[in-house]
Amino acid sequence: MLSPASPKYHAFPPVGLRDRQWPEARLTQPPVWMSTDLRDGNQALFEPMDRARKLRFFQMLCAIGVKEIEVAFPAASQTDFDFVRELIEGGHIPDDVTIEVLTQARPALIDRAFAAIEGARRVIVHLYTATSAPFRETVFGMSQAELIDMTVASVRHIRANANSMSGTQTGFEYSPETFTATELPFALEICDAATHAWGASARNKIILNLPATVEMATPNIYADQIEWMHRHLARRDSIVLSLHPHNDRGAAVAAAELGLMAGGQRVEGCLFGNGERTGNVDLVTLALNLYTQGVEPGLDFSDINAIARAYEDCAGLPIHPRHPYVGDLVFTAFSGSHQDAIKKGMRAWREKTSKRWNVPYLPLDPADVGRNYDSLIRVNSQSGKGGIAWLMESAYGIVMPRRLQVEFSGIVQRHMDDIGKEMRAADLWRIFSAAYLEPQQTEATDREPKEAGASAPLVYRGHRLDANGKGIALDITRDGRCETLIGHGNGPIDAAVHALARAGIAARIISFEERALRASQEGEASAAAFLEIRLAGRQTESYGVGIDSDIVAASLKALVSGIRRCDVKK
């Protein structure tokens, strides 16, 4: 049991921003995206990526459309330094992509960073100093004034290096590390000092990055902090205000969204939320959240499966099957009520009653991220008739009448109780075929699959109609013997019912439906017939199903199938 929290922990104090504007704001455009997968994310891996995997990851980020990529901390290791050199010397950086490197506030480390980026067309040098009281007082042993002096000296050192580089457009980013735990007046003071030291202007902007290095409070507190800084920063038109939320409380995406409403213009994060502890903000989730609100994110996730597999291969980390938008099961429903709602919603969407996506339980059309509809509904013991009907329709084009859905789901449920495992569309088709479809045999039927105890004593073999279509010669196999039954009626089905009645099989048709099926790969069209019948002396009905290129043959097969099903139920 947890110990009492009150003596050890306390609520994070509010900012006191009484006239906050962000709650009424709406996101109408995407932020500048900056991926820190290759630096921050790489440092969080069990085994950091080697140069080959880092290059593959970099190329994937470029293909997605990320325009700013933090590629390394060059002074951290020779591997990081060499990777930056490989990107530049190997010509791997697209013209519209800016790389970024990180450095601490030490002259030797700054010089090492500039040695790594020599020859780059465009680069951002990212300086950070931890600003919260525990770091100032415990880690560094510095006063506020001393930390500002160190930061300003480092900014000037970076500016001097940048001015000495020819052919390289050098941008600058400053992060007051542990911003969310820093007193806001001091965070403002040190950011304004860095802005002044860089000589920021509308044409030479500074990126001020305000990180939730450790997520310490609810997302609304972070939004208040961002809005407070947004309002009070000097030279605001010379600043790109950047966000870097971590996920210690599990709310990084929410914090980023509210931070953008509060004045943020840029977001730093990682694909799928990789990073130290519980990770950085998930750029994929954040971008697709915008997309579902009608905002084009400017990132290409149209083949999300390929991105996910490449990420897992490069980073060596699995993606959770329930990860938003991406996990293998996020577009999958096992629950019967969910399946029924999705099935009806998808049918309405396909009929194009509205251009607006509004399918129950699906905030995003799976097709928009390159996922097909095959995995939308999967059948297990929790599933109902809607899910079963969806799989039969989507995989095989069989649109079952509602009462047939109920009847068939009972058959499937009995199988599920026996095996206790998930059923795929092919499993359902095998059960459906054995239960309903008329066997194409002309001899005794002892090889027919025996579904639910059926012995298949009655088999359709063929038919011939007279000139006016009201008389029929119905060829069947009954109990292993071939017979031809003769009957007359108002049409082929009525005539067949009469012929069967003359042979001692009295059946009454309760309902009849027919539907065209999708054409086969060979171009051959077929039809499905569904007959609900009741045999004389029985209290319950059964469905029969027939499929054939000829609708009359399909209907007669369904009639004989229904009689067989009635025999199963006796």
ZAMARGU-4260 file (C-alpha; in steps of 0.2 Angstrom, whole numbers, plus 5000, padded with zeros to 4 digits):
<rodrens>
0) 5000/5000/5000 | 5006/5017/4996 | 5012/5028/5010 | 5002/5044/5014 | 5006/5056/5000
5) 5003/5073/5009 | 5020/5075/5019 | 5030/5069/5004 | 5021/5077/4989 | 5012/5092/4985
10) 5001/5100/4971 | 5010/5110/4959 | 5006/5129/4962 | 4995/5137/4949 | 5002/5151/4937
15) 4989/5163/4942 | 4985/5168/4924 | 4967/5174/4927 | 4964/5181/4910 | 4971/5166/4900
20) 4966/5165/4882 | 4971/5148/4877 | 4955/5139/4883 | 4945/5147/4869 | 4959/5145/4856
25) 4957/5133/4841 | 4971/5125/4832 | 4970/5129/4813 | 4988/5126/4807 | 5002/5113/4811
30) 5017/5118/4821 | 5035/5117/4815 | 5040/5099/4818 | 5057/5095/4825 | 5061/5077/4828
35) 5073/5073/4842 | 5073/5054/4838 | 5091/5053/4833 | 5098/5062/4848 | 5086/5062/4863
40) 5077/5046/4857 | 5093/5037/4853 | 5100/5041/4870 | 5085/5032/4878 | 5088/5016/4869
45) 5094/5000/4877 | 5107/4999/4863 | 5109/5016/4853 | 5108/5015/4835 | 5123/5012/4824
50) 5127/5023/4810 | 5118/5013/4797 | 5102/5012/4807 | 5103/5031/4811 | 5105/5035/4793
55) 5090/5024/4788 | 5080/5033/4802 | 5085/5050/4796 | 5080/5046/4778 | 5063/5040/4785
60) 5060/5056/4794 | 5064/5066/4778 | 5052/5055/4768 | 5039/5059/4781 | 5041/5077/4779
65) 5050/5082/4795 | 5060/5098/4790 | 5070/5100/4807 | 5080/5085/4814 | 5091/5085/4829
70) 5104/5072/4823 | 5117/5072/4837 | 5126/5078/4852 | 5143/5079/4844 | 5153/5080/4859
75) 5144/5065/4868 | 5153/5052/4857 | 5164/5049/4842 | 5149/5040/4835 | 5138/5055/4836
80) 5152/5066/4829 | 5155/5054/4814 | 5137/5053/4810 | 5135/5071/4808 | 5150/5071/4796
85) 5143/5057/4786 | 5127/5066/4784 | 5136/5082/4777 | 5150/5074/4767 | 5138/5060/4760
90) 5126/5073/4754 | 5112/5064/4763 | 5103/5080/4769 | 5089/5086/4757 | 5089/5105/4753
95) 5074/5108/4762 | 5079/5100/4779 | 5089/5108/4793 | 5099/5097/4804 | 5101/5102/4823
100) 5115/5098/4835 | 5115/5100/4854 | 5128/5107/4866 | 5130/5111/4884 | 5136/5128/4889
105) 5155/5124/4889 | 5167/5132/4876 | 5176/5116/4872 | 5159/5107/4868 | 5153/5121/4858
110) 5169/5121/4847 | 5166/5102/4845 | 5149/5105/4839 | 5155/5117/4826 | 5168/5106/4820
115) 5155/5093/4817 | 5144/5104/4807 | 5157/5112/4796 | 5151/5112/4778 | 5132/5110/4781
120) 5121/5121/4771 | 5109/5125/4786 | 5110/5120/4804 | 5103/5124/4821 | 5115/5124/4836
125) 5105/5120/4852 | 5111/5126/4868 | 5104/5122/4885 | 5106/5126/4903 | 5096/5119/4917
130) 5088/5133/4926 | 5077/5127/4940 | 5082/5130/4959 | 5087/5112/4962 | 5099/5112/4948
135) 5106/5130/4951 | 5108/5127/4970 | 5112/5108/4971 | 5120/5103/4954 | 5129/5119/4949
140) 5131/5129/4965 | 5127/5145/4955 | 5116/5160/4958 | 5103/5166/4946 | 5115/5180/4940
145) 5130/5167/4938 | 5119/5156/4927 | 5113/5170/4916 | 5131/5176/4914 | 5137/5158/4909
150) 5122/5157/4897 | 5125/5174/4889 | 5144/5170/4887 | 5140/5153/4878 | 5127/5162/4867
155) 5141/5174/4862 | 5153/5160/4859 | 5141/5152/4847 | 5137/5168/4838 | 5156/5171/4835
160) 5158/5153/4828 | 5143/5155/4817 | 5149/5172/4810 | 5166/5164/4806 | 5158/5150/4796
165) 5156/5153/4777 | 5142/5145/4767 | 5132/5139/4782 | 5116/5147/4788 | 5117/5144/4806
170) 5101/5146/4817 | 5101/5146/4836 | 5090/5138/4849 | 5091/5140/4868 | 5082/5129/4881
175) 5080/5134/4899 | 5081/5115/4904 | 5069/5110/4918 | 5058/5125/4912 | 5042/5119/4920
180) 5051/5118/4937 | 5059/5136/4935 | 5052/5152/4943 | 5043/5160/4928 | 5051/5177/4931
185) 5068/5169/4931 | 5064/5159/4915 | 5059/5175/4907 | 5075/5184/4912 | 5087/5171/4906
190) 5077/5169/4889 | 5077/5188/4886 | 5096/5188/4890 | 5099/5174/4877 | 5088/5183/4864
195) 5098/5199/4867 | 5115/5190/4866 | 5110/5182/4850 | 5105/5198/4842 | 5088/5191/4837
200) 5077/5200/4825 | 5063/5196/4814 | 5075/5191/4800 | 5087/5182/4812 | 5075/5173/4824
205) 5080/5164/4840 | 5071/5148/4844 | 5066/5148/4863 | 5062/5130/4868 | 5052/5128/4884
210) 5054/5110/4889 | 5043/5100/4902 | 5060/5091/4905 | 5050/5082/4919 | 5031/5083/4917
215) 5026/5089/4934 | 5009/5096/4933 | 4992/5094/4923 | 4993/5100/4905 | 4983/5116/4909
220) 4997/5122/4920 | 5010/5120/4906 | 4998/5129/4895 | 4997/5143/4907 | 5016/5144/4908
225) 5018/5145/4890 | 5005/5159/4888 | 5013/5168/4902 | 5030/5168/4893 | 5022/5171/4876
230) 5014/5187/4883 | 5030/5193/4893 | 5045/5189/4881 | 5054/5204/4874 | 5056/5204/4855
235) 5042/5192/4853 | 5042/5194/4834 | 5060/5189/4834 | 5056/5172/4843 | 5050/5155/4837
240) 5042/5148/4853 | 5045/5130/4854 | 5038/5116/4865 | 5047/5100/4871 | 5034/5090/4882
245) 5040/5074/4891 | 5027/5061/4896 | 5031/5057/4915 | 5012/5060/4919 | 5006/5052/4903
250) 4999/5069/4897 | 5012/5075/4885 | 5001/5075/4869 | 4988/5085/4879 | 5001/5097/4885
255) 5008/5100/4868 | 4990/5103/4861 | 4986/5116/4875 | 5004/5123/4873 | 5001/5127/4855
260) 4984/5135/4859 | 4994/5146/4872 | 5006/5153/4859 | 5018/5138/4855 | 5024/5138/4836
265) 5035/5123/4836 | 5035/5105/4844 | 5050/5094/4848 | 5047/5076/4850 | 5049/5058/4844
270) 5040/5046/4833 | 5029/5035/4844 | 5034/5044/4860 | 5051/5037/4862 | 5063/5045/4875
275) 5070/5044/4892 | 5059/5038/4906 | 5041/5038/4899 | 5046/5047/4883 | 5045/5063/4873
280) 5028/5069/4866 | 5023/5057/4852 | 5024/5066/4835 | 5013/5053/4826 | 4999/5055/4838
285) 5000/5074/4839 | 5000/5075/4820 | 4986/5063/4817 | 4976/5072/4831 | 4977/5088/4821
290) 4972/5078/4805 | 4956/5072/4813 | 4951/5090/4817 | 4953/5095/4799 | 4971/5102/4801
295) 4983/5096/4788 | 4998/5092/4798 | 5011/5092/4784 | 5018/5075/4788 | 5015/5060/4778
300) 5009/5045/4788 | 4999/5037/4773 | 5009/5021/4775 | 5009/5020/4794 | 5013/5001/4794
305) 5029/5004/4784 | 5034/5018/4796 | 5030/5007/4811 | 5040/4992/4805 | 5055/5003/4800
310) 5055/5012/4817 | 5054/4995/4827 | 5069/4989/4816 | 5079/5004/4819 | 5075/5008/4837
315) 5073/4990/4843 | 5058/4995/4852 | 5040/4987/4850 | 5025/4997/4847 | 5011/4993/4858
320) 4996/4985/4849 | 4984/4998/4856 | 4995/5013/4852 | 4985/5027/4845 | 4982/5026/4827
325) 4997/5014/4824 | 4995/4999/4835 | 4990/4983/4826 | 4973/4982/4836 | 4968/5001/4836
330) 4956/4998/4822 | 4950/4982/4828 | 4934/4978/4838 | 4930/4962/4846 | 4915/4968/4856
335) 4898/4963/4848 | 4890/4980/4851 | 4905/4989/4844 | 4906/4978/4829 | 4887/4981/4825
340) 4890/5000/4826 | 4905/5000/4815 | 4897/4988/4802 | 4882/5000/4801 | 4893/5016/4800
345) 4904/5009/4787 | 4889/5004/4776 | 4883/5022/4778 | 4900/5029/4773 | 4901/5018/4758
350) 4884/5024/4752 | 4891/5041/4754 | 4877/5049/4763 | 4889/5061/4770 | 4907/5067/4765
355) 4911/5069/4783 | 4919/5054/4791 | 4907/5049/4806 | 4909/5031/4808 | 4906/5025/4826
360) 4922/5020/4836 | 4934/5026/4822 | 4940/5043/4824 | 4951/5041/4809 | 4948/5032/4792
365) 4960/5018/4793 | 4963/5020/4774 | 4970/5037/4777 | 4985/5029/4785 | 4987/5015/4773
370) 4977/5002/4784 | 4964/4991/4775 | 4947/4987/4783 | 4952/4968/4785 | 4956/4970/4803
375) 4942/4982/4808 | 4932/4968/4815 | 4939/4952/4822 | 4929/4938/4830 | 4931/4930/4847
380) 4920/4924/4861 | 4915/4942/4865 | 4909/4946/4847 | 4891/4946/4841 | 4882/4945/4825
385) 4887/4962/4818 | 4905/4957/4818 | 4902/4940/4810 | 4891/4948/4797 | 4904/4962/4793
390) 4918/4949/4790 | 4907/4939/4779 | 4902/4954/4769 | 4919/4962/4768 | 4928/4946/4763
395) 4916/4937/4753 | 4902/4949/4748 | 4889/4939/4758 | 4876/4952/4765 | 4865/4941/4776
400) 4847/4945/4781 | 4846/4950/4799 | 4838/4934/4805 | 4851/4924/4796 | 4864/4934/4805
405) 4856/4929/4822 | 4855/4911/4816 | 4873/4910/4810 | 4881/4919/4825 | 4873/4905/4836
410) 4882/4892/4825 | 4899/4902/4826 | 4897/4905/4845 | 4896/4886/4848 | 4912/4884/4838
415) 4920/4898/4848 | 4915/4890/4864 | 4923/4874/4858 | 4940/4881/4852 | 4941/4897/4863
420) 4952/4906/4850 | 4949/4921/4838 | 4941/4916/4821 | 4947/4924/4804 | 4936/4927/4789
425) 4942/4910/4781 | 4936/4901/4797 | 4919/4909/4796 | 4917/4905/4778 | 4922/4886/4781
430) 4908/4885/4794 | 4896/4895/4784 | 4899/4884/4769 | 4897/4868/4779 | 4881/4874/4787
435) 4872/4882/4772 | 4879/4880/4755 | 4872/4866/4744 | 4886/4853/4740 | 4890/4851/4722
440) 4889/4832/4722 | 4878/4820/4711 | 4881/4804/4721 | 4878/4800/4739 | 4883/4813/4752
445) 4893/4804/4765 | 4908/4815/4761 | 4898/4831/4764 | 4905/4841/4779 | 4893/4838/4794
450) 4890/4854/4802 | 4881/4854/4819 | 4875/4836/4816 | 4869/4837/4799 | 4869/4822/4788
455) 4865/4831/4772 | 4852/4819/4766 | 4845/4831/4753 | 4856/4837/4739 | 4852/4848/4724
460) 4858/4841/4707 | 4850/4852/4694 | 4834/4857/4686 | 4824/4860/4670 | 4810/4872/4667
465) 4796/4871/4655 | 4793/4884/4641 | 4783/4895/4652 | 4794/4893/4668 | 4779/4887/4678
470) 4784/4868/4677 | 4800/4861/4684 | 4809/4844/4684 | 4820/4845/4700 | 4834/4833/4701
475) 4840/4829/4719 | 4849/4816/4729 | 4839/4810/4744 | 4847/4798/4756 | 4860/4793/4743
480) 4847/4790/4729 | 4845/4801/4714 | 4827/4807/4710 | 4818/4818/4698 | 4803/4827/4706
485) 4790/4836/4695 | 4780/4851/4700 | 4770/4866/4694 | 4767/4883/4701 | 4767/4902/4698
490) 4786/4902/4695 | 4801/4891/4697 | 4802/4892/4716 | 4783/4889/4719 | 4785/4874/4707
495) 4799/4867/4716 | 4790/4868/4733 | 4775/4859/4725 | 4787/4846/4718 | 4795/4843/4735
500) 4778/4842/4743 | 4772/4828/4731 | 4788/4819/4737 | 4783/4821/4755 | 4793/4836/4760
505) 4781/4850/4764 | 4790/4867/4766 | 4783/4884/4767 | 4793/4899/4762 | 4794/4913/4776
510) 4805/4925/4767 | 4816/4926/4752 | 4830/4938/4747 | 4842/4938/4733 | 4858/4949/4730
515) 4871/4950/4717 | 4889/4946/4723 | 4905/4953/4717 | 4912/4947/4701 | 4926/4934/4702
520) 4943/4937/4696 | 4939/4928/4680 | 4924/4941/4678 | 4910/4929/4681 | 4896/4936/4691
525) 4886/4926/4703 | 4870/4929/4714 | 4866/4923/4732 | 4848/4918/4737 | 4842/4917/4755
530) 4826/4907/4759 | 4819/4906/4776 | 4808/4891/4777 | 4797/4881/4790 | 4793/4862/4787
535) 4776/4856/4791 | 4774/4851/4809 | 4789/4862/4815 | 4788/4877/4826 | 4804/4885/4821
540) 4811/4892/4804 | 4828/4889/4796 | 4838/4898/4783 | 4845/4891/4767 | 4858/4899/4756
545) 4862/4896/4738 | 4875/4903/4727 | 4876/4901/4708 | 4879/4911/4692 | 4860/4908/4688
550) 4848/4916/4700 | 4835/4902/4698 | 4848/4889/4702 | 4854/4899/4717 | 4836/4900/4724
555) 4833/4881/4722 | 4849/4878/4731 | 4844/4889/4745 | 4827/4880/4746 | 4835/4863/4747
560) 4848/4870/4759 | 4834/4877/4771 | 4826/4860/4771 | 4843/4852/4776 | 4844/4865/4790
565) 4827/4861/4796 | 4832/4843/4797 | 4847/4848/4808 | 4836/4857/4820 | 4823/4843/4822
</rodrens>
